Amino acid sequence: MRILLDECLPKDLAHELPGHVVKTVPQAGWAGSANGKLLRLIATSGKFDIFVTMDKNLPHQNKTTELPFAIVVLRAESNRVARVLPFAPEILRRLAEFRPGHVYILARPD
């Protein structure tokens, strides 16, 4: 899978998703892009299957049903590495179920 991490997420999360192509928004050259523009850039690039973010408002503020990639929203207490890295196993486990145009909310792992 080709995974894009939002710039609000620690880049260390990429190391926890082995076997996949993982880039951050800054690495893709889109740092500072507003959500709507960022979603369009991801869609038109054709380079990513999944966009991972912590922005819980993104699905409500943008039309996502026709996007050619899935959006995964992490519900963590903060974007600190210790709070985000525990999501990696669930992301890896659920990769096959993530479908384009759908939004998946992952709650804090126990």
WOLINCOR-V82801 format. One record per residue. OMEGA is omega in degrees with one decimal (NA if undefined). D_FIRST is the distance of its C-alpha to the first C-alpha in Angstrom with 1 decimal. Layout:
BEGIN
OMEGA_D_FIRST / OMEGA_D_FIRST
END
This chain:
BEGIN
177.1_0.0 / -171.2_3.8 / 175.7_6.2 / 177.4_9.9 / 177.8_12.7 / -177.0_16.0 / 177.0_18.9 / -179.3_20.6 / 177.4_18.3 / -178.6_19.1 / 178.1_17.0 / 178.1_17.5 / 179.8_14.8 / -178.6_12.3 / -178.9_14.1 / -179.5_13.7 / -175.8_9.9 / 177.6_10.2 / -179.2_8.2 / 175.7_5.2 / -177.0_6.3 / 176.7_8.3 / 174.6_11.3 / 177.2_14.2 / 177.3_16.1 / 178.9_18.9 / 178.1_16.8 / 179.2_15.8 / -175.1_19.5 / -179.3_19.8 / 176.5_21.6 / 179.7_24.3 / 176.0_23.1 / -173.8_24.3 / -178.8_22.0 / 178.9_22.9 / -179.8_22.6 / 179.0_19.3 / 177.1_17.8 / 178.5_19.3 / 178.8_18.0 / -177.2_14.4 / -175.9_15.2 / 179.5_17.2 / -176.7_15.0 / -173.6_12.3 / -173.5_10.0 / 177.4_7.7 / -175.1_6.3 / 174.2_7.7 / -178.8_10.9 / -177.1_12.4 / 170.8_16.2 / -176.5_19.5 / -176.6_21.4 / 179.6_22.7 / -175.9_24.6 / -179.2_21.8 / -178.1_21.3 / -176.3_25.1 / -176.0_25.8 / 175.0_23.5 / -173.9_22.8 / -171.8_19.3 / -178.0_19.7 / 179.0_19.1 / -178.9_16.1 / 177.9_13.3 / 177.4_10.7 / 174.7_11.2 / 177.0_13.2 / -179.9_13.4 / 177.8_16.9 / 177.0_18.0 / -179.8_21.7 / 179.8_22.9 / 177.5_26.5 / 177.8_25.5 / 176.0_22.8 / -176.7_24.3 / -177.5_22.1 / -179.5_23.9 / -174.6_23.2 / -176.8_19.5 / 177.9_18.3 / 177.2_19.3 / -174.0_16.6 / 179.9_13.9 / 179.2_14.7 / 176.4_14.6 / -179.6_11.3 / -178.5_9.9 / -173.6_12.4 / -176.1_11.6 / -176.1_7.9 / -178.3_9.1 / -178.8_11.8 / -176.1_10.4 / 177.3_11.7 / 177.8_12.3 / 179.8_15.6 / 177.1_15.8 / -179.6_16.4 / 179.5_16.0 / 176.3_18.5 / 179.4_18.1 / -179.2_21.6 / 179.1_22.7 / 177.2_22.0 / NA_25.3
END
